[in-house]
Amino acid sequence: MAKYSKKHLPSEKIKDEAMKTARGTKKPGQTKEQTKLISQGIQKGIELYKKKQSEKARELDKKLNKASALPSSLKTSTAQVVEPVVVKGFILPWVLLVLSWFG
């Protein structure tokens, strides 16, 4: 027999937050059952959002661990390959300055 059940029960904090939101959007003539259903829908939305955020965080951690696991020699060799870039666009302003003096 499994020690833990597969069904995830929402925390009290999520339940309270969902109920506050459901009561805040309550319309006139809405019954308690309808409000309760709305609250349950909000709970599911909050749980789904938190689940997706934790999945994204796990994926980011995996990528960071994979990047940090690269050998240091590979990192240093790529740093040595980078060559300085010569910018040749600095001549144009000087030419225009000299032409403005003659003009």
Rosetta silent file (secondary structure, phi, psi, omega in degrees, C-alpha in Angstrom):
SEQUENCE: MAKYSKKHLPSEKIKDEAMKTARGTKKPGQTKEQTKLISQGIQKGIELYKKKQSEKARELDKKLNKASALPSSLKTSTAQVVEPVVVKGFILPWVLLVLSWFG
SCORE:     score description
SCORE:     0.000 S_00000001
   1 L     0.000  140.049 -178.188    0.000    0.000    0.000 S_00000001
   2 L   -74.014  141.137 -179.606    1.279    3.454   -0.840 S_00000001
   3 L   -74.817  -36.657 -178.627    2.241    5.664    2.037 S_00000001
   4 L  -114.237  141.666  178.668    1.175    8.838    0.275 S_00000001
   5 L   -80.418  152.652 -179.582   -1.926    9.269   -1.795 S_00000001
   6 L   -74.700  -25.898 -177.357   -1.613   10.422   -5.390 S_00000001
   7 L   -74.764  127.662 -178.978   -4.347   13.008   -4.979 S_00000001
   8 L   -91.702  124.002  178.253   -2.937   16.409   -4.095 S_00000001
   9 L   -94.371  132.276 -179.575   -4.934   18.369   -1.533 S_00000001
  10 L   -68.489  149.285 -179.592   -4.774   22.165   -1.813 S_00000001
  11 L   -74.783  164.443  179.522   -3.334   24.067    1.121 S_00000001
  12 H   -63.820  -34.642 -179.573   -5.438   26.238    3.402 S_00000001
  13 H   -62.893  -43.370  179.595   -3.726   29.336    2.062 S_00000001
  14 H   -66.421  -41.356  179.318   -4.814   28.532   -1.496 S_00000001
  15 H   -61.429  -44.918  179.830   -8.351   27.744   -0.324 S_00000001
  16 H   -63.808  -43.551 -179.203   -8.613   31.047    1.544 S_00000001
  17 H   -63.926  -41.102  179.398   -7.206   33.017   -1.375 S_00000001
  18 H   -66.689  -40.339 -179.415   -9.599   31.342   -3.826 S_00000001
  19 H   -67.436  -38.838  177.273  -12.598   31.945   -1.547 S_00000001
  20 H   -62.133  -43.123  179.511  -11.693   35.634   -1.126 S_00000001
  21 H   -65.802  -41.304 -179.826  -11.453   36.018   -4.890 S_00000001
  22 H   -65.838  -39.571  178.362  -14.744   34.176   -5.440 S_00000001
  23 H   -69.388  -33.162 -179.963  -16.513   36.338   -2.865 S_00000001
  24 H   -68.776  -27.998 -179.543  -15.015   39.473   -4.404 S_00000001
  25 L  -102.527   12.483 -177.423  -16.477   38.637   -7.796 S_00000001
  26 L   -65.271  136.928  179.899  -19.821   37.466   -6.425 S_00000001
  27 L  -102.736  156.014  178.617  -22.858   38.689   -8.331 S_00000001
  28 L   -60.983  136.431  179.178  -26.256   39.476   -6.831 S_00000001
  29 L    85.333    3.533 -179.726  -28.462   36.396   -6.554 S_00000001
  30 L   -79.821  133.406 -177.353  -25.518   33.994   -6.685 S_00000001
  31 L   -83.416  167.762  179.423  -25.945   30.971   -4.413 S_00000001
  32 H   -64.527  -35.875 -179.460  -23.367   29.557   -1.997 S_00000001
  33 H   -65.103  -40.295  178.641  -22.967   26.478   -4.185 S_00000001
  34 H   -65.690  -41.115  177.822  -22.129   28.606   -7.207 S_00000001
  35 H   -63.213  -38.788  179.496  -19.615   30.587   -5.175 S_00000001
  36 H   -65.412  -40.061  177.826  -18.097   27.323   -3.961 S_00000001
  37 H   -65.097  -41.085  177.167  -17.760   26.061   -7.543 S_00000001
  38 H   -62.307  -42.101  179.339  -16.105   29.292   -8.605 S_00000001
  39 H   -61.630  -40.905  178.898  -13.735   28.981   -5.642 S_00000001
  40 H   -65.293  -38.927  176.878  -12.817   25.430   -6.681 S_00000001
  41 H   -63.521  -39.635  177.825  -12.092   26.613  -10.217 S_00000001
  42 H   -66.068  -39.854  176.974   -9.832   29.346   -8.881 S_00000001
  43 H   -58.535  -46.206  179.622   -8.038   26.786   -6.689 S_00000001
  44 H   -62.358  -38.960  177.951   -7.363   24.597   -9.708 S_00000001
  45 H   -64.332  -42.425  178.854   -6.056   27.604  -11.608 S_00000001
  46 H   -63.862  -44.146 -179.997   -3.699   28.572   -8.788 S_00000001
  47 H   -63.195  -42.155  178.740   -2.432   24.988   -8.487 S_00000001
  48 H   -63.112  -42.204  178.729   -1.876   24.743  -12.231 S_00000001
  49 H   -61.818  -46.350 -179.528    0.010   28.047  -12.246 S_00000001
  50 H   -65.116  -36.849  179.110    2.253   26.959   -9.372 S_00000001
  51 H   -63.792  -45.008  179.555    2.878   23.606  -11.033 S_00000001
  52 H   -65.070  -38.645  179.224    3.965   25.256  -14.287 S_00000001
  53 H   -65.352  -39.189  178.989    6.212   27.697  -12.434 S_00000001
  54 H   -68.525  -34.753  175.722    7.925   24.848  -10.580 S_00000001
  55 H   -64.229  -42.740  178.268    8.426   23.000  -13.888 S_00000001
  56 H   -62.901  -40.948  179.727   10.020   26.102  -15.404 S_00000001
  57 H   -64.780  -40.441  177.895   12.275   26.479  -12.370 S_00000001
  58 H   -63.721  -42.386  178.688   13.348   22.822  -12.634 S_00000001
  59 H   -63.235  -41.008  178.703   14.142   23.220  -16.333 S_00000001
  60 H   -64.535  -41.300  177.447   16.175   26.350  -15.623 S_00000001
  61 H   -62.246  -40.917  178.258   18.088   24.537  -12.879 S_00000001
  62 H   -61.610  -43.519  179.749   18.835   21.674  -15.259 S_00000001
  63 H   -64.645  -41.554  179.566   20.161   24.094  -17.869 S_00000001
  64 H   -65.731  -41.153  178.435   22.294   25.914  -15.316 S_00000001
  65 H   -65.585  -38.610  179.097   23.720   22.654  -13.975 S_00000001
  66 H   -66.350  -39.183 -179.887   24.455   21.462  -17.506 S_00000001
  67 H   -69.671  -36.912 -179.494   26.210   24.744  -18.324 S_00000001
  68 H   -77.483  -16.378 -179.570   28.287   24.665  -15.144 S_00000001
  69 L   -82.837   -7.085  178.304   29.252   21.025  -15.787 S_00000001
  70 L   -62.440  143.654  178.712   31.178   21.934  -18.957 S_00000001
  71 L   -61.949  144.120 -177.940   34.911   21.360  -18.622 S_00000001
  72 H   -67.396  -28.158  179.030   36.859   24.479  -17.697 S_00000001
  73 H   -66.194  -34.800  177.750   39.330   23.879  -20.532 S_00000001
  74 H   -67.040  -39.211  179.056   36.525   24.215  -23.045 S_00000001
  75 H   -64.719  -42.824 -178.500   35.454   27.499  -21.476 S_00000001
  76 H   -70.724  -34.168 -179.380   38.981   28.958  -21.602 S_00000001
  77 H   -67.897  -35.060  178.029   39.561   27.839  -25.186 S_00000001
  78 H   -71.153  -28.831  178.903   36.447   29.656  -26.371 S_00000001
  79 H   -71.289  -30.670 -179.222   37.594   32.785  -24.565 S_00000001
  80 H   -78.735  -24.329 -177.700   40.908   32.711  -26.432 S_00000001
  81 H   -72.300  -26.713 -176.776   39.268   32.344  -29.841 S_00000001
  82 L   -66.678  126.009 -178.996   37.484   35.695  -29.582 S_00000001
  83 L  -106.673  151.339  178.810   39.349   38.310  -31.599 S_00000001
  84 L   -67.556  142.598 -178.878   39.075   42.063  -31.165 S_00000001
  85 L   -96.994  127.300  179.998   36.727   43.734  -33.615 S_00000001
  86 L   -92.177  124.272 -179.803   38.105   46.729  -35.495 S_00000001
  87 L   -96.120  122.021 -177.831   35.540   49.455  -36.018 S_00000001
  88 L  -104.220    9.906 -179.174   36.088   51.402  -39.241 S_00000001
  89 L   -84.945    1.577 -177.223   33.150   53.739  -38.825 S_00000001
  90 L   -82.227   -9.511 -178.120   35.183   56.330  -36.932 S_00000001
  91 H   -76.175  -38.515 -176.379   36.596   57.923  -40.135 S_00000001
  92 H   -56.456  -47.342  179.576   33.309   59.405  -41.347 S_00000001
  93 H   -61.883  -36.321  179.569   32.815   61.892  -38.463 S_00000001
  94 H   -68.389  -39.943  178.423   36.355   63.201  -38.876 S_00000001
  95 H   -62.910  -44.888  179.135   35.921   63.648  -42.610 S_00000001
  96 H   -63.772  -35.810  177.998   32.690   65.545  -42.079 S_00000001
  97 H   -64.853  -45.391  179.963   34.360   67.740  -39.456 S_00000001
  98 H   -64.336  -42.083  178.549   37.218   68.636  -41.802 S_00000001
  99 H   -63.988  -34.428  179.751   34.780   69.359  -44.646 S_00000001
 100 H   -70.324  -29.857  177.078   32.738   71.640  -42.397 S_00000001
 101 H   -68.720  -39.673 -179.123   35.889   73.632  -41.582 S_00000001
 102 H   -75.494  -24.893 -175.835   36.616   74.157  -45.274 S_00000001
 103 L   -83.745    0.000    0.000   32.983   74.939  -46.021 S_00000001
